[in-house]
Amino acid sequence: MTIQALTEKPGHREQKQINLRCPGSFLSVIMLTLSIQGFAQESVSPKLPEEIVVNAPESLKHLQTQVKLAQKRMFNVFNEINDDDQFDVHCTNDKRWQSKIREQVCTPNYLKPVQEEQVQLILGQMGMIGAKKGFAGNTQIGIFNARFEEIMKAQFIANPEFREALLEYQSLTEQLDYTMGERLGRKD
């Protein structure tokens, strides 16, 4: 959207074009300023502010990016202090199944071979050549998940840097959930 504004300085007129990229409240501020300017020129010519600051709420995209970065930081800190590499967690930016939308997925190392095995078993059930036959599933997952949770709790208690990273991630996640709910009109 482009707005043309006429300004008068002693001795000459000047026409300016103002390009607006976010019309909402910014447009209201500009229109108010222009109307005040016109009104003020009729009476006394006060000095207009050199700068108008508009504080807009943080964008959801920015909050989502902050959450992803905080999650990566939290797991990087965890990986540094964790002695057992099979419990290290790595985050990747994967596409959702049958979609072009990417999302951050964080997976502990112990789950990768299990996931590969499950895919092979599912392909075997579908009759794919070269795939294993049998039933998908692994009883070890529950044991690994319990151990992973114990390690996370122990590091949370023992390591202030990890505790700070985890609490920051949790705080940003709650802020994102609240903001999304507020913008969607949900009342919890």
Sine and cosine of phi, psi and omega as CSV:
sin_phi,cos_phi,sin_psi,cos_psi,sin_omega,cos_omega
0.00,0.00,0.68,-0.73,0.01,-1.00
-0.86,-0.51,0.71,-0.70,0.05,-1.00
-0.89,-0.46,0.69,-0.72,0.08,-1.00
-0.98,-0.21,0.73,-0.69,-0.01,-1.00
-0.80,-0.60,0.68,-0.74,0.07,-1.00
-0.98,-0.18,0.77,-0.64,0.09,-1.00
-0.84,-0.54,0.58,-0.81,0.00,-1.00
-0.89,-0.46,0.77,-0.64,0.14,-0.99
-0.91,-0.40,0.41,-0.91,0.00,-1.00
-0.81,0.59,0.86,-0.51,0.07,-1.00
0.98,-0.19,-0.39,0.92,0.01,-1.00
-0.37,-0.93,0.32,-0.95,0.04,-1.00
-0.96,-0.29,0.53,-0.85,0.02,-1.00
-0.73,-0.68,0.71,-0.71,0.03,-1.00
-0.94,-0.34,0.76,-0.65,-0.02,-1.00
-0.83,-0.56,0.52,-0.86,0.14,-0.99
-0.95,-0.30,0.74,-0.67,0.01,-1.00
-0.92,-0.39,0.86,-0.51,0.03,-1.00
-1.00,-0.06,0.77,-0.63,0.01,-1.00
-0.93,-0.37,0.75,-0.66,0.03,-1.00
-0.97,-0.26,-0.47,0.88,0.04,-1.00
-0.80,-0.61,1.00,-0.02,-0.17,-0.99
-0.89,0.45,-0.62,0.79,-0.11,-0.99
-0.44,0.90,-0.92,-0.40,-0.07,-1.00
-0.95,0.30,-0.44,0.90,0.02,-1.00
-0.88,0.48,-0.67,0.74,0.02,-1.00
-0.88,0.48,-0.68,0.74,0.02,-1.00
-0.88,0.48,-0.67,0.74,0.00,-1.00
-0.90,0.43,-0.69,0.73,0.00,-1.00
-0.90,0.44,-0.73,0.68,-0.01,-1.00
-0.88,0.47,-0.65,0.76,0.04,-1.00
-0.89,0.46,-0.69,0.72,0.00,-1.00
-0.89,0.46,-0.69,0.72,0.00,-1.00
-0.91,0.41,-0.64,0.77,0.00,-1.00
-0.94,0.35,-0.61,0.79,0.06,-1.00
-0.90,0.44,-0.64,0.77,0.00,-1.00
-0.88,0.47,-0.72,0.70,0.02,-1.00
-0.89,0.46,-0.69,0.73,0.02,-1.00
-0.91,0.42,-0.67,0.74,-0.05,-1.00
-0.93,0.37,-0.54,0.84,0.00,-1.00
-0.93,0.38,-0.46,0.89,0.02,-1.00
-0.95,0.30,-0.59,0.81,-0.02,-1.00
-0.99,-0.17,-0.99,-0.12,-0.01,-1.00
-0.93,-0.36,0.59,-0.81,-0.07,-1.00
-1.00,-0.06,1.00,0.06,0.01,-1.00
-0.98,0.21,0.27,-0.96,0.05,-1.00
-0.99,0.17,0.74,-0.67,0.06,-1.00
-0.99,0.13,0.45,-0.89,0.03,-1.00
-0.90,0.44,0.57,-0.82,0.02,-1.00
-0.97,0.25,-0.44,0.90,-0.08,-1.00
-0.62,-0.78,0.67,-0.74,0.08,-1.00
-0.91,-0.42,0.82,-0.58,-0.01,-1.00
-0.96,-0.27,0.81,-0.59,0.04,-1.00
-0.91,-0.42,0.87,-0.49,0.04,-1.00
-1.00,-0.08,0.93,-0.36,0.01,-1.00
-0.97,-0.22,0.44,-0.90,0.04,-1.00
-0.90,0.44,0.48,-0.88,-0.02,-1.00
-0.88,0.47,0.67,-0.74,-0.03,-1.00
-0.95,0.31,0.48,-0.88,0.03,-1.00
-0.89,0.46,-0.63,0.78,-0.02,-1.00
-0.88,0.48,-0.67,0.74,0.02,-1.00
-0.90,0.44,-0.69,0.72,0.03,-1.00
-0.89,0.45,-0.66,0.75,0.03,-1.00
-0.88,0.47,-0.65,0.76,0.04,-1.00
-0.90,0.44,-0.68,0.74,0.03,-1.00
-0.88,0.48,-0.65,0.76,0.01,-1.00
-0.89,0.45,-0.71,0.70,0.01,-1.00
-0.88,0.48,-0.70,0.72,0.01,-1.00
-0.91,0.42,-0.64,0.77,0.02,-1.00
-0.91,0.41,-0.62,0.79,0.02,-1.00
-0.91,0.41,-0.70,0.71,0.04,-1.00
-0.88,0.48,-0.69,0.72,0.01,-1.00
-0.88,0.48,-0.70,0.71,0.00,-1.00
-0.85,0.53,-0.74,0.68,-0.02,-1.00
-0.95,0.32,-0.51,0.86,0.08,-1.00
-0.90,0.43,-0.67,0.74,0.06,-1.00
-0.89,0.45,-0.71,0.71,0.02,-1.00
-0.86,0.51,-0.71,0.70,-0.02,-1.00
-0.88,0.47,-0.58,0.81,0.01,-1.00
-0.92,0.38,-0.62,0.79,-0.08,-1.00
-1.00,-0.03,-0.27,0.96,-0.02,-1.00
-0.99,0.17,0.74,-0.67,-0.03,-1.00
-1.00,0.07,-0.40,0.92,-0.09,-1.00
-0.98,-0.18,0.95,-0.31,-0.08,-1.00
-0.87,0.48,-0.43,0.90,0.00,-1.00
-0.93,0.37,-0.27,0.96,0.05,-1.00
-0.98,-0.19,0.03,1.00,0.09,-1.00
-0.90,0.44,0.55,-0.83,-0.05,-1.00
-0.89,-0.45,0.73,-0.68,0.03,-1.00
-0.82,-0.57,0.67,-0.75,-0.03,-1.00
-0.96,-0.27,0.69,-0.73,0.06,-1.00
-0.78,-0.63,0.33,-0.94,0.01,-1.00
-0.96,-0.26,1.00,-0.02,-0.12,-0.99
-0.98,-0.22,0.45,-0.89,0.11,-0.99
-0.98,0.19,0.58,-0.81,0.13,-0.99
-0.93,0.36,0.43,-0.91,-0.01,-1.00
-0.89,0.46,0.75,-0.66,-0.01,-1.00
0.83,0.56,0.65,0.76,-0.02,-1.00
-0.50,-0.87,0.32,-0.95,0.10,-1.00
-0.98,-0.18,-0.01,1.00,-0.02,-1.00
-0.98,0.18,0.77,-0.64,0.03,-1.00
-0.99,-0.15,0.54,-0.84,0.07,-1.00
-0.60,-0.80,0.46,-0.89,0.02,-1.00
-0.98,0.19,0.80,-0.60,0.01,-1.00
-0.84,-0.54,0.83,-0.56,0.00,-1.00
-0.93,-0.37,0.84,-0.55,-0.12,-0.99
-0.77,-0.64,0.75,-0.66,0.11,-0.99
-0.95,0.32,0.51,-0.86,-0.05,-1.00
-0.83,0.56,-0.58,0.81,-0.07,-1.00
-0.90,0.43,-0.35,0.94,-0.01,-1.00
-0.99,0.12,-0.37,0.93,-0.09,-1.00
-0.87,0.49,-0.77,0.64,0.03,-1.00
-0.90,0.43,-0.56,0.83,0.02,-1.00
-0.91,0.41,-0.69,0.73,0.03,-1.00
-0.89,0.45,-0.67,0.75,0.03,-1.00
-0.89,0.46,-0.67,0.75,0.02,-1.00
-0.89,0.45,-0.67,0.74,0.00,-1.00
-0.90,0.44,-0.64,0.77,0.04,-1.00
-0.89,0.45,-0.70,0.71,0.01,-1.00
-0.87,0.49,-0.67,0.74,-0.01,-1.00
-0.92,0.39,-0.65,0.76,0.03,-1.00
-0.90,0.43,-0.68,0.73,0.05,-1.00
-0.89,0.46,-0.59,0.81,0.06,-1.00
-0.90,0.44,-0.65,0.76,0.04,-1.00
-0.90,0.43,-0.47,0.88,0.01,-1.00
-1.00,0.10,-0.06,1.00,0.04,-1.00
1.00,0.10,0.35,0.94,0.01,-1.00
-0.96,0.29,0.65,-0.76,-0.02,-1.00
-0.94,0.35,0.70,-0.72,0.06,-1.00
1.00,0.08,-0.03,1.00,0.00,-1.00
-1.00,-0.05,0.43,-0.90,0.03,-1.00
-0.95,0.32,0.51,-0.86,0.09,-1.00
-0.95,-0.30,0.55,-0.84,-0.01,-1.00
0.51,-0.86,-0.38,-0.93,-0.01,-1.00
-0.92,-0.39,0.69,-0.73,0.02,-1.00
-0.95,0.31,0.67,-0.74,0.05,-1.00
0.58,-0.81,0.43,-0.90,-0.02,-1.00
-0.51,-0.86,0.87,-0.49,-0.02,-1.00
-0.95,0.31,-0.28,0.96,0.01,-1.00
-0.94,0.33,-0.37,0.93,-0.07,-1.00
-0.86,0.52,-0.71,0.70,0.00,-1.00
-0.86,0.50,-0.65,0.76,0.01,-1.00
-0.91,0.41,-0.72,0.69,0.02,-1.00
-0.90,0.44,-0.67,0.74,0.01,-1.00
-0.87,0.49,-0.68,0.73,0.02,-1.00
-0.89,0.45,-0.69,0.73,0.01,-1.00
-0.91,0.42,-0.67,0.75,0.02,-1.00
-0.86,0.50,-0.70,0.72,0.02,-1.00
-0.89,0.46,-0.66,0.75,0.04,-1.00
-0.88,0.48,-0.69,0.72,-0.01,-1.00
-0.90,0.43,-0.68,0.73,0.01,-1.00
-0.88,0.48,-0.71,0.71,0.01,-1.00
-0.89,0.45,-0.68,0.73,-0.01,-1.00
-0.89,0.45,-0.67,0.74,0.00,-1.00
-0.94,0.35,-0.56,0.83,0.04,-1.00
-0.88,0.47,-0.67,0.75,0.00,-1.00
-0.96,0.29,-0.67,0.74,-0.14,-0.99
-1.00,0.09,-0.47,0.88,-0.16,-0.99
-0.89,-0.46,0.94,-0.35,-0.04,-1.00
-0.90,0.44,-0.54,0.84,0.00,-1.00
-0.92,0.39,-0.67,0.74,0.04,-1.00
-0.92,0.38,-0.65,0.76,0.02,-1.00
-0.87,0.50,-0.71,0.70,0.02,-1.00
-0.88,0.47,-0.69,0.72,0.00,-1.00
-0.90,0.43,-0.68,0.74,0.00,-1.00
-0.91,0.41,-0.68,0.74,0.01,-1.00
-0.92,0.38,-0.57,0.82,0.06,-1.00
-0.91,0.42,-0.70,0.72,0.03,-1.00
-0.87,0.49,-0.71,0.70,0.00,-1.00
-0.89,0.46,-0.68,0.73,-0.01,-1.00
-0.89,0.45,-0.71,0.71,0.01,-1.00
-0.92,0.40,-0.61,0.79,0.04,-1.00
-0.89,0.45,-0.69,0.72,0.04,-1.00
-0.90,0.43,-0.64,0.77,0.03,-1.00
-0.89,0.45,-0.67,0.74,0.03,-1.00
-0.90,0.43,-0.72,0.69,0.02,-1.00
-0.86,0.51,-0.69,0.72,0.00,-1.00
-0.90,0.45,-0.73,0.69,-0.03,-1.00
-0.90,0.45,-0.68,0.73,0.03,-1.00
-0.89,0.46,-0.70,0.71,0.03,-1.00
-0.89,0.46,-0.65,0.76,-0.01,-1.00
-0.91,0.42,-0.67,0.74,-0.04,-1.00
-0.97,0.26,-0.43,0.90,0.04,-1.00
-1.00,0.00,-0.05,1.00,0.05,-1.00
0.98,0.19,0.30,0.95,0.03,-1.00
-0.97,0.22,0.58,-0.81,0.09,-1.00
-0.86,-0.51,0.92,-0.39,-0.02,-1.00
-0.99,-0.12,0.00,0.00,0.00,0.00
